[in-house]
């Protein structure tokens, strides 16, 4: 019975999907979550301004430049990191879930 339990544990451990760690050359998940949150807000503001007759793409570019500067990254850093996350869907899904959760929490704080 003891051997059977060990075999089951090994089997269960091997079934767990491997989620790779993020190499140090890419933006780490905590920082990436903050960058994405800011980008989502920037997109919403740009869209609102576009409805008012201002060019959405221009505002988005300006906001993104400010976001990169505020987080101490470049556009190239962001694009390379985002590509890494895209190539690892498990990480990307987790990142988006955490980002949306964080944004919901922020929204709740603003509503108080």
C-alpha positions as CSV (number, residue, x, y, z in Angstrom):
1,X,0.0,0.0,0.0
2,X,2.9,2.3,0.8
3,X,4.4,1.9,-2.7
4,X,1.0,2.5,-4.3
5,X,0.7,5.8,-2.4
6,X,4.2,6.9,-3.6
7,X,3.3,6.0,-7.2
8,X,0.1,8.0,-7.0
9,X,1.9,11.0,-5.6
10,X,4.6,10.8,-8.4
11,X,1.8,10.5,-11.0
12,X,0.0,13.5,-9.6
13,X,3.1,15.6,-9.5
14,X,4.0,14.8,-13.1
15,X,0.5,15.8,-14.2
16,X,0.8,19.3,-12.9
17,X,1.5,21.7,-15.9
18,X,4.9,23.1,-15.8
19,X,4.8,26.9,-15.6
20,X,8.3,28.3,-16.4
21,X,9.8,31.0,-14.3
22,X,10.4,34.3,-15.9
23,X,14.1,34.9,-16.9
24,X,15.6,38.0,-15.4
25,X,16.1,39.6,-18.8
26,X,12.3,40.0,-18.9
27,X,9.9,42.2,-16.9
28,X,9.0,40.2,-13.8
29,X,5.3,39.3,-13.2
30,X,4.7,41.8,-10.3
31,X,6.1,44.7,-12.3
32,X,4.4,43.5,-15.5
33,X,1.1,43.4,-13.7
34,X,1.5,47.1,-12.7
35,X,2.5,48.1,-16.2
36,X,-0.5,46.3,-17.8
37,X,-2.8,47.9,-15.2
38,X,-1.6,51.3,-16.2
39,X,-1.9,50.4,-19.9
40,X,-5.5,49.3,-19.4
41,X,-6.4,52.6,-17.7
42,X,-4.5,54.5,-20.5
43,X,-6.5,52.7,-23.1
44,X,-9.8,53.5,-21.4
45,X,-8.8,57.2,-21.2
46,X,-7.7,57.3,-24.8
47,X,-10.9,55.7,-25.9
48,X,-13.0,58.2,-24.0
49,X,-11.1,61.1,-25.5
50,X,-11.4,59.6,-29.0
51,X,-15.2,59.5,-28.5
52,X,-14.8,63.3,-27.8
53,X,-13.1,63.7,-31.2
54,X,-9.4,63.4,-30.3
55,X,-7.1,60.9,-31.9
56,X,-7.1,57.7,-29.8
57,X,-3.8,56.4,-31.2
58,X,-1.9,59.7,-30.4
59,X,-3.1,59.7,-26.8
60,X,-2.3,56.0,-26.4
61,X,1.2,56.5,-27.6
62,X,1.7,59.4,-25.3
63,X,0.3,57.6,-22.3
64,X,2.4,54.4,-23.0
65,X,5.6,56.5,-23.2
66,X,4.8,57.9,-19.8
67,X,4.1,54.5,-18.4
68,X,7.4,53.1,-19.7
69,X,9.2,56.1,-18.1
70,X,7.4,55.7,-14.8
71,X,8.2,52.0,-14.6
72,X,11.8,52.5,-15.7
73,X,11.5,50.3,-18.8
74,X,11.6,50.9,-22.6
75,X,9.0,50.0,-25.2
76,X,11.5,47.4,-26.4
77,X,11.7,45.9,-22.9
78,X,7.9,45.7,-22.8
79,X,7.5,44.2,-26.2
80,X,10.2,41.5,-25.6
81,X,8.7,40.7,-22.2
82,X,5.2,40.5,-23.6
83,X,6.3,38.2,-26.3
84,X,7.8,35.9,-23.7
85,X,4.5,35.9,-21.8
86,X,2.6,35.2,-25.1
87,X,4.8,32.3,-25.7
88,X,4.0,30.9,-22.3
89,X,0.1,31.0,-22.1
90,X,0.0,29.6,-18.6
91,X,2.0,32.6,-17.4
92,X,0.1,35.1,-19.5
93,X,-3.3,33.8,-18.2
94,X,-2.1,34.0,-14.6
95,X,-0.7,37.5,-15.3
96,X,-4.1,38.7,-16.8
97,X,-6.1,37.1,-14.0
98,X,-4.0,38.9,-11.4
99,X,-4.0,42.2,-13.3
100,X,-7.8,42.1,-13.6
101,X,-8.1,41.2,-9.9
102,X,-5.9,44.1,-9.0
103,X,-7.9,46.5,-11.2
104,X,-11.2,45.3,-9.6
105,X,-9.7,46.0,-6.2
106,X,-8.6,49.5,-7.3
107,X,-12.1,50.2,-8.7
108,X,-13.6,49.2,-5.3
109,X,-11.3,51.5,-3.5
110,X,-12.2,54.4,-5.8
111,X,-15.9,53.8,-5.2
112,X,-15.6,54.1,-1.5
